[in-house]
Amino acid sequence: MDIVDATEASTRAAVAVADLSIGGGETLTHRMSILVLQLAVIIFAVRIGGWLMRRLKLPGVLGELVSGVVIGPFLLGGVPLPRIGLPAGLFARGAQSIAVSSELYGFATIASLILLFMVGLETDFRKFIRYSVAGIIIGLGGVAVSFVVGDYVGTLFGGGGKLHFFHSSCLFMGALCTATSVGITARILSERKRMDSPEGVTILASAIIDDILGIIVLGIVISLIDVLDSGGGRVFALPWGEIIRVALETILICAAFSGLGIALSSHIGRFLKSFKSPTTFATLALGMAFLMAGIFEAAGLAMIIGAYVMGLSLSKTDITFVVQERLHNLQDFFVPIFFAVMGMMLDLNRLSNPGVIRFGLIFGVMAVAAKIVGCAVPALFLNFNWLGAVRIGVGMVPRGEVALIISGIGMSTGILDADMFGVAIIMTLFTTIVAPPLLSVALSIPGKGVAVERDSDDFRESEFSFPSETVADGATQGVIAAFQADGFFISMVDSDSRLYHVRKDDLAFSMWRDDNHNILFSSNRRDVTFIYTVVYEALVEMHRDIDRLKELAKPRDFRRTLSSITSVRTLPMREKRDILIPESVIMRLTARTKDDVIRELVRKLDGGSLPMKSEADILASIAEREAADPTELEYGVFMPHGRSEALNGVAAAVGLCPEGLDFACLDGSPVRLAVMVASPKNTSGPHLYFLATLTAALRTQEMVDMVLSAETPEEVVRLLIGEKDSRNFSLMERLMSGPH
């Protein structure tokens, strides 16, 4: 009895703790329930917003940001909902200086750390070292010019001499203007196959310098908040000794931790790999990023700097891509929440101020010009002509997520007021929107981007071609398995372009699939022989597997097994009626040869409404399938099928010839019933499901005879799709139920 009483007492105590009042009578349980509702709304909003923007060929991040504005406290989120206990709205403003609750801002902070950790991981250190001279010079130029421009815009927006060049707010605007987000640029370069061009690799290398310098500048500005505004705008009145000391201290801390992390990266990688499970060491890597973030915050710097430094340290290890892959879903969940919260913090009332909009657009235009000028001018002295220099400058324009993170820090710490935060958001949106079309135009201009061609590039692209999508898919998986068996780490970087990173120790290269059934590799020239060897061995093993499959894939045995199955799962009746229609039934075939039968059925697909070009494409796909394995079955049934890009949905056609055709089935009987199915090539649809339905319906001689004796196309369709009919249902039901 005492134990029961003690248990009840502890339960009551736990409930009491959960219901403790927090500020204004709100309980902890109530605040957590509101947080859960907020997260639910955000998740749906950012997915819908991102999808809409991608449909408009714009970056998804813009949709996530706009979604936050729409559902935020200054718009829909501030609508009172007294009936569900939210009199000030779901995203009501609290007493804090920022527009969202501290709990929600905590989620955004975690998201920013994950994002910066992943940005550090994505640093290609080998490429940076290789192009370090050009990257450093161009990166320095872009950062210097952008910082001055951003700072100057801050002084103009202050107006009336209220803000000066060395004011913390102005310096913060300069810091966020230095940011570069080349994710969009990298996608455009990849689509146009310019990733390994001189301009492409220089952009990526310069972006690394931008990231590093931008992080250092941010750390210096945050560290100097207390001393920057004390001089009242007079240069000689500023405490320069303290400023220099803090700046050097910040640089030394960043350099020391970065250098130490890079020097110990191999040891860190071995320690993480000792846990064997990729999921475990990826989780521990993120834990180390959070630990480093806490250390940097304790040192008076921003947490995101610590997360970035840890990602940069691990970028040299061979587990980099595995960590990225394992944390991808976590990033995909948290980061859109961050962008939404940034949108919520944008006070729409401030945007009604023409001055904010005007300065935001001015800031955006000047930020674009600053990056182009700051990066393009140094590039002209580094063997790039004006075309290559402009491409590099435009490629460095997008500010994206890094600028948003810096803006959020400025808002939460009070360095930026609501108006300047609005200006920063407008600048970020502007640069992110205008950069892709500008870069596309620059890349479409014919001509080389370098002044003098140099044969110093030791990277080479290797290509392996395959006859079909299916064979290329099998070869891809075989090659991946061969690399993994040799101890390589494989990570899919982009599912849309099927881009993989392959890495082991200091050997790293990229592998991807194109739309022409090719597998391509981008690697160092000295690694080409190794790649060819791995691909050759994988194809040899694949050839052996195909020989073994030929012994298993015996159609007669499959039919015998199918005949013994007593229950059949079929498509819903509505879907079957959509696929097979009476207008696609030929009651008496005129063709006599196999090829002519297929051609006659194709012309009858979808009631005979297919254009000639589509007919040719479908014929080619069915011929390819027939060449792999003929589809003459038993009992006089012929079932050709294939997948074609000419179709938007699954379609079927049926042809009857009771007297028999001039080619035979598996059992030697002449073909009397031809049923053809054609489906889209690269979209989902019930292709195999419908084939299984037809095969099950025609698995007995009795059912085939019933179809051949049908008097109308409607009756043929009812028999094949299993639709109940007063005249034939009882017999069909008995036949479909199998042997008793």
C-alpha angles and dihedrals in degrees: 000000000000090000091053092049091049091051092050091048093051090048091052090048092052091050090048091053091049091052097049111139116249121195114324097013097294114142124224090241091054093050092049091050090052090049091053091051091048092051091049092053092045093051093054094041096052093046092052093043093048091048092051093050092049089051086056090051091249128126113278091228089071090058091050091050093047090047089058091052092050097048094035129110093267094059131013094350090064095055108117115248103184094160091068097038098265105112092166097041135264094286098034117168116252132206093274122102093249123071098241134060119274090243092056092044087053089059089050091051092053088048092052091052092050090048095050091044089054091046089055091048091053092060109118097215095182091054090045092054091046093052095027097123095053092037094052095047095045093040092051091049093050094047095046096049093041092049093052092046093048092047092048092051088053091055091049093050091051089061129189093046092291092129127040134194093266096046112122093237092053093045088049090053087052091050094052090046090060093062120111126195109189097176091104091041091051091052092052092046090050094049091051092043091241097121093107095039118114090255092047098052091042091053091050093046092046090049089059090056089047091053094048095045092042091053091049092048090049091051092050093049093049091047092051099049093110096050106032097076097045097086096063092227095303108127096211092046092061117103093248094172091058092042093052092045094051092043093052091045091053093048091048093049092050093044094045096050093042093048092045092048093049092046092050096037094107091051091047090049092051091048092052093044090054087076088065096205111098090210091054097050092043089054091048090050089056089048089055089051090054090048091052090047090056092049092052092047089052088052089057096258131114118280092229089064091061092047091050093048091053091049090049090051093052093045090085094057126092091237093063096102093042090055090048092050095047093047095043095096091047090051091046090056101042105035097061087053088057093052091047092051090050088054091049090055091059108101106219090199088065091053088059085068106095089210093062093049092044094050092042091057092043089050090049095050092045091046090054092047092045094057094044093049096037093051102030098053095056089044090061088065093049101067095279122124122217092275094052091043092053091048090053093047094049091046090059094051104091114094097183125150098353092059090047091053092050090047091052091051091050092050095046094048093047095243091118122045123214093269095052090044088056091050090051092050092050090050091050093049092045096052092044093051100043098042100072097053091042092052092045090054092047092050092047092060105099119240143070119286096217127081095217125024112236127190093210096110108107094185120107136189117225121196132198118188127207132190099237146011092254094053091046090051091051092047091049092054091045093052091047091051090050092053092047091050088057092054100263123144113230123197130178105225098180123016093194094059093028091233118171132188116215118197143166122164106313096341112097136156141152129251126190144163125233131201094262097069093262130138112210133190130198109199147139111286092243091058096056094090091053092050093049090050093052093047092048093051091046091052092048090053090046089053090053091050091051090053090052091048091054088063091053099041100076109150094204091057091048091052091049090052092047092053090058095054111106100192130049131195111210139179120274111276093244092058093047091052090052093052101044115040129175091244089066095056121101108201093197123020117220095195120092107186127065095248092047092050091053090047092050092049093048090054088053095051115123091006093306095296099123118118118240094252091056091048091056092049093049092047090053093050093049092046089053090052093047091050090056094050127344115241101215103130130179135292091038095300122145116186113181116179143164147160122253138179088223093077132074095194144008114290133178138195131193131205127188128203110166093182092058136247132255096264129066139230130230093279093048095255118132118257110262102159125043120189117180128191125191126183140178114279105220104023132077119261141140094271098134092032091058092044089054090049092053093043091052092047092052099042095111134057091232094059092047090051090050092054092047091051094050114122101207138034089242090058092049090053093048091052096047096046094040097242114168116251129176093233103044108017098094093052093042092049090053093049095046092051090067129220118336 
